[in-house]
Amino acid sequence: MSDRKQARAMDLPDFPSPPSVGEIATHAGSWGWFNIGSVAQDERGYLWVKRNTVPSPAARVPWDLQALAAWDEGGIALYVSRESYRHLDFLRGDVDESVWARVASVMKELPGYASFKQ
């Protein structure tokens, strides 16, 4: 790695998405879309997201195959459309928290800042 200074995408004005979904919990105001395949529930029904998933400020595939993670005071808030429920993955046994991040809360509606009609 060079000692040269280099800007990150998060340095752009109002750019909402950190390099990984796991980092959303520590970046107030951050959020991003990602593939629903990175969301799972464990054997007790608790929700998890893959930490290393790269979020985007815009959905990249049909919206019904996307999930939205956003910063919340408790950690990560998650929005999943009802059409996407069938794509939720299932985790068996102990959850590896170095791979999966806990979802602290769910958003019942798509927030305006992440709307497709902007």
Summary of the structure (lengths in Angstrom):
residues: 118
radius of gyration: 14.5
end to end distance: 38.0
largest distance: 47.4
contacts: 316
relative contact order: 0.22
helix: 20%
strand: 28%
